[in-house]
Amino acid sequence: MQLSITRITKKAGIVCAFLLAMLSGNETKAQKGYEFTSFTVIESIIPSGLGRSRIIHALETRDYKEFSSVRSEDDNTRNKSDRDDIRVKNFEETKILNFFNLGGIRFQNIAANDAMVNSKVNGMMEDGWELLTITAGVESDAGEKDGNGIFITRFYFKRPKK
């Protein structure tokens, strides 16, 4: 009986050591944190196919702190950042199709856009990004005199920092 308890104790110790080694590896990964990125899909809903539709992905980063200010009752100084310093000049622009053409809604265009967006998402995931959330919004045709509109979808991703 004594021999059996000793074996169990040794096995339990080995299992505990193995689990601790695994957990400490995950703790190191968690300490490094995550990096985040996003891309935006802009689809024109302007009749007659006159709009522009694109997938836009920034290839540069910005530190928001450089362009932020904290305002208070005592200090009401606003941020005076130059727009050219904020603007991203290096970005990926992928052409996609407009929802409308001269004949109205073009369902083939919508299917083509879905295929392009799926390809982009799959490529991001192959690069180690995890899809966090998708957010969509629309500015639609405001009536007879407007005739303009866009559908915007943002895709947010994260991955462990390297």
C-alpha positions as a Markdown table, in Angstrom:
| # | Residue | x | y | z |
|---|---|---|---|---|
| 1 | Met | 0.0 | 0.0 | 0.0 |
| 2 | Gln | 2.8 | 2.4 | 0.9 |
| 3 | Leu | 4.5 | 1.8 | -2.5 |
| 4 | Ser | 1.2 | 2.7 | -4.3 |
| 5 | Ile | 0.8 | 6.0 | -2.5 |
| 6 | Thr | 4.4 | 7.0 | -3.3 |
| 7 | Arg | 3.9 | 6.3 | -7.0 |
| 8 | Ile | 0.7 | 8.4 | -6.9 |
| 9 | Thr | 2.5 | 11.2 | -5.2 |
| 10 | Lys | 5.3 | 11.2 | -7.7 |
| 11 | Lys | 2.9 | 11.1 | -10.6 |
| 12 | Ala | 0.9 | 14.0 | -9.1 |
| 13 | Gly | 4.1 | 15.9 | -8.7 |
| 14 | Ile | 5.1 | 15.4 | -12.3 |
| 15 | Val | 1.6 | 16.5 | -13.5 |
| 16 | Cys | 1.8 | 19.6 | -11.3 |
| 17 | Ala | 5.3 | 20.5 | -12.6 |
| 18 | Phe | 4.0 | 20.0 | -16.2 |
| 19 | Leu | 1.0 | 22.2 | -15.5 |
| 20 | Leu | 3.1 | 24.9 | -13.9 |
| 21 | Ala | 5.4 | 24.9 | -16.9 |
| 22 | Met | 2.5 | 25.3 | -19.2 |
| 23 | Leu | 0.9 | 28.1 | -17.2 |
| 24 | Ser | 4.1 | 30.0 | -16.8 |
| 25 | Gly | 4.5 | 30.0 | -20.6 |
| 26 | Asn | 1.0 | 31.4 | -21.0 |
| 27 | Glu | 1.7 | 34.0 | -18.3 |
| 28 | Thr | 4.7 | 35.3 | -20.3 |
| 29 | Lys | 2.5 | 35.6 | -23.4 |
| 30 | Ala | -0.2 | 37.4 | -21.4 |
| 31 | Gln | 2.4 | 39.8 | -19.9 |
| 32 | Lys | 3.5 | 40.8 | -23.4 |
| 33 | Gly | -0.1 | 41.8 | -24.3 |
| 34 | Tyr | -1.7 | 42.1 | -27.6 |
| 35 | Glu | -1.5 | 44.3 | -30.6 |
| 36 | Phe | -4.6 | 45.4 | -32.4 |
| 37 | Thr | -5.5 | 46.4 | -36.0 |
| 38 | Ser | -8.5 | 47.0 | -38.1 |
| 39 | Phe | -9.6 | 47.5 | -41.7 |
| 40 | Thr | -12.6 | 49.3 | -43.1 |
| 41 | Val | -14.9 | 48.3 | -46.0 |
| 42 | Ile | -16.7 | 51.2 | -47.7 |
| 43 | Glu | -19.4 | 50.2 | -50.1 |
| 44 | Ser | -21.2 | 52.9 | -52.2 |
| 45 | Ile | -24.9 | 52.9 | -52.2 |
| 46 | Ile | -25.1 | 55.7 | -54.7 |
| 47 | Pro | -27.6 | 54.9 | -57.6 |
| 48 | Ser | -26.2 | 54.3 | -61.1 |
| 49 | Gly | -22.9 | 53.0 | -59.8 |
| 50 | Leu | -21.3 | 56.4 | -59.5 |
| 51 | Gly | -19.7 | 55.8 | -56.1 |
| 52 | Arg | -16.4 | 54.3 | -55.1 |
| 53 | Ser | -16.1 | 51.2 | -53.0 |
| 54 | Arg | -12.9 | 50.1 | -51.3 |
| 55 | Ile | -11.3 | 48.0 | -48.5 |
| 56 | Ile | -8.9 | 50.3 | -46.6 |
| 57 | His | -6.1 | 49.0 | -44.3 |
| 58 | Ala | -3.6 | 51.4 | -42.7 |
| 59 | Leu | 0.1 | 50.3 | -43.1 |
| 60 | Glu | 1.3 | 52.9 | -40.6 |
| 61 | Thr | 0.6 | 53.3 | -36.9 |
| 62 | Arg | -0.1 | 56.4 | -34.9 |
| 63 | Asp | 0.2 | 57.1 | -31.2 |
| 64 | Tyr | -3.0 | 58.8 | -30.3 |
| 65 | Lys | -1.3 | 60.5 | -27.3 |
| 66 | Glu | 0.7 | 62.7 | -29.7 |
| 67 | Phe | -2.6 | 64.2 | -31.0 |
| 68 | Ser | -4.5 | 64.4 | -27.8 |
| 69 | Ser | -4.9 | 67.0 | -25.1 |
| 70 | Val | -6.5 | 66.9 | -21.7 |
| 71 | Arg | -8.8 | 69.8 | -21.1 |
| 72 | Ser | -10.0 | 70.9 | -17.7 |
| 73 | Glu | -11.7 | 73.9 | -16.1 |
| 74 | Asp | -8.2 | 75.3 | -15.4 |
| 75 | Asp | -6.6 | 74.4 | -18.7 |
| 76 | Asn | -8.9 | 74.7 | -21.7 |
| 77 | Thr | -6.0 | 74.5 | -24.3 |
| 78 | Arg | -7.0 | 72.4 | -27.3 |
| 79 | Asn | -4.8 | 70.2 | -29.3 |
| 80 | Lys | -3.3 | 72.0 | -32.3 |
| 81 | Ser | -1.9 | 69.0 | -34.2 |
| 82 | Asp | -1.3 | 69.5 | -37.9 |
| 83 | Arg | -3.7 | 67.3 | -40.0 |
| 84 | Asp | -0.8 | 66.3 | -42.2 |
| 85 | Asp | 1.0 | 64.7 | -39.2 |
| 86 | Ile | -2.2 | 62.6 | -38.4 |
| 87 | Arg | -2.8 | 61.6 | -42.0 |
| 88 | Val | -1.7 | 58.1 | -43.0 |
| 89 | Lys | -0.1 | 58.1 | -46.4 |
| 90 | Asn | 0.8 | 54.4 | -46.6 |
| 91 | Phe | -2.3 | 52.2 | -46.7 |
| 92 | Glu | -3.6 | 49.2 | -48.6 |
| 93 | Glu | -6.5 | 50.1 | -50.9 |
| 94 | Thr | -8.5 | 47.2 | -52.5 |
| 95 | Lys | -11.0 | 48.0 | -55.1 |
| 96 | Ile | -14.4 | 46.4 | -54.6 |
| 97 | Leu | -17.7 | 46.9 | -56.5 |
| 98 | Asn | -20.6 | 49.3 | -55.9 |
| 99 | Phe | -23.9 | 48.0 | -54.7 |
| 100 | Phe | -25.7 | 49.7 | -57.6 |
| 101 | Asn | -25.3 | 49.9 | -61.3 |
| 102 | Leu | -27.5 | 51.5 | -64.0 |
| 103 | Gly | -30.0 | 48.7 | -63.6 |
| 104 | Gly | -30.3 | 49.0 | -59.8 |
| 105 | Ile | -29.0 | 46.7 | -57.1 |
| 106 | Arg | -26.4 | 44.4 | -58.5 |
| 107 | Phe | -26.4 | 41.1 | -56.5 |
| 108 | Gln | -23.3 | 39.8 | -58.3 |
| 109 | Asn | -21.4 | 42.9 | -57.0 |
| 110 | Ile | -22.5 | 42.1 | -53.4 |
| 111 | Ala | -21.4 | 38.5 | -53.8 |
| 112 | Ala | -18.1 | 39.6 | -55.3 |
| 113 | Asn | -17.5 | 42.0 | -52.3 |
| 114 | Asp | -18.3 | 39.2 | -49.9 |
| 115 | Ala | -15.7 | 37.1 | -51.6 |
| 116 | Met | -13.1 | 39.9 | -51.4 |
| 117 | Val | -13.8 | 40.6 | -47.7 |
| 118 | Asn | -13.7 | 36.9 | -46.9 |
| 119 | Ser | -10.3 | 36.7 | -48.6 |
| 120 | Lys | -9.0 | 39.7 | -46.6 |
| 121 | Val | -10.3 | 38.2 | -43.3 |
| 122 | Asn | -8.8 | 34.8 | -44.1 |
| 123 | Gly | -5.5 | 36.4 | -45.0 |
| 124 | Met | -5.5 | 38.3 | -41.7 |
| 125 | Met | -6.2 | 35.1 | -39.7 |
| 126 | Glu | -3.4 | 33.2 | -41.6 |
| 127 | Asp | -1.1 | 36.0 | -40.4 |
| 128 | Gly | -2.0 | 35.2 | -36.8 |
| 129 | Trp | -4.8 | 37.8 | -36.3 |
| 130 | Glu | -7.9 | 36.8 | -34.3 |
| 131 | Leu | -11.1 | 38.5 | -35.4 |
| 132 | Leu | -12.6 | 40.4 | -32.4 |
| 133 | Thr | -15.6 | 42.2 | -33.7 |
| 134 | Ile | -17.3 | 43.6 | -36.7 |
| 135 | Thr | -19.1 | 47.0 | -36.6 |
| 136 | Ala | -21.3 | 48.3 | -39.4 |
| 137 | Gly | -23.0 | 51.6 | -40.1 |
| 138 | Val | -24.8 | 53.2 | -42.9 |
| 139 | Glu | -25.4 | 56.8 | -44.2 |
| 140 | Ser | -28.2 | 56.2 | -46.6 |
| 141 | Asp | -30.0 | 58.2 | -49.2 |
| 142 | Ala | -31.8 | 61.0 | -47.5 |
| 143 | Gly | -34.5 | 61.3 | -50.1 |
| 144 | Glu | -35.3 | 62.7 | -53.5 |
| 145 | Lys | -32.6 | 65.4 | -53.6 |
| 146 | Asp | -29.8 | 63.5 | -51.9 |
| 147 | Gly | -29.1 | 60.3 | -53.9 |
| 148 | Asn | -25.9 | 59.6 | -51.9 |
| 149 | Gly | -24.9 | 57.0 | -49.3 |
| 150 | Ile | -22.3 | 54.7 | -48.0 |
| 151 | Phe | -22.2 | 51.5 | -46.0 |
| 152 | Ile | -19.2 | 51.2 | -43.8 |
| 153 | Thr | -18.0 | 48.0 | -42.0 |
| 154 | Arg | -15.0 | 47.9 | -39.6 |
| 155 | Phe | -13.3 | 44.6 | -38.8 |
| 156 | Tyr | -11.2 | 44.6 | -35.6 |
| 157 | Phe | -8.4 | 42.0 | -34.9 |
| 158 | Lys | -5.9 | 41.2 | -32.2 |
| 159 | Arg | -2.9 | 38.9 | -31.8 |
| 160 | Pro | -0.3 | 38.4 | -29.2 |
| 161 | Lys | 2.7 | 40.8 | -29.4 |
| 162 | Lys | 5.8 | 39.2 | -30.6 |
